[in-house]
């Protein structure tokens, strides 16, 4: 056995610098806060400044669908902190549209937000991580990328592309010491759960359809992010980690509709 045989189980990211895209609210904000609690210095980005950010987080405005702005964001963070160790590509969105009616503009917008932005940010981060000889990139994907469903053709295609991108970058950048992994997020209990799943009774039915009998929370995903960014996952790259409670059963949509 090589190295130290005593495994340190505590996740300590002290001294690390991280960027979390789409980190000003929701799931992204929870991930950013978890990284701060683990000791990292964390910058979150978005197009508009939030009214308030928890202590320990800093904000930089950027529209990362634009490769120049993505590069500018990374350069500004490195100029301020001297390094970039962690990139969490969380920015995304899943507006629905019937495939036959989705306009080229709609499809392009979904791809830019969910796929192109992750590529632009990863490219911008690569050189800095390469020079350091280490880095961790975590892409936040979705079950829509592996289990298609009606009304989400554009979003599912973008997230499927993100999963392929993850493994491609892991192959290319592994020799540089850069680990690239993806988290496949399942059904989440979010602020907009009523719009997504229906009333409380419908949401309870969805939860019962899942092996672990509940929908996920932001903390569930944040835990996986922390692990992937830590030395505990030092030999993990190109992985697609399902954080989905075991996966919903195929008939969960019927449960939501009350059929």
Number of C-alpha atoms within 10 A of each C-alpha: 4 4 6 7 7 6 9 10 10 11 16 17 21 13 11 21 22 27 31 24 27 22 27 27 15 12 20 24 22 20 25 31 20 18 30 22 15 17 17 23 23 24 23 24 24 19 12 12 14 13 6 8 16 11 8 15 19 14 18 17 14 20 17 26 21 16 18 14 17 24 18 16 23 24 18 12 18 16 11 9 13 11 20 26 24 28 25 28 26 24 23 21 13 17 11 15 17 12 13 8 9 15 12 8 8 14 17 14 17 22 22 18 21 28 26 21 23 30 22 19 27 24 16 20 26 20 13 19 23 16 12 15 14 19 25 25 30 28 28 26 30 24 21 23 23 14 10 14 12 11 17 18 20 25 27 25 19 27 26 21 17 25 24 16 20 27 19 14 21 22 15 11 19 18 12 17 17 24 29 30 27 28 23 21 23 21 23 22 17 15 9 10 14 13 9 14 22 16 12 11 13 19 21 17 19 24 22 17 20 19 14 14 15 20 23 19 18 17 13 18 23 20 15 17 23 21 15 26 28 18 17 15 13 14 9 15 23 21 17 19 15 18 21 24 19 12 17 22 12 10 11 20 17 12 18 18 10 11 8
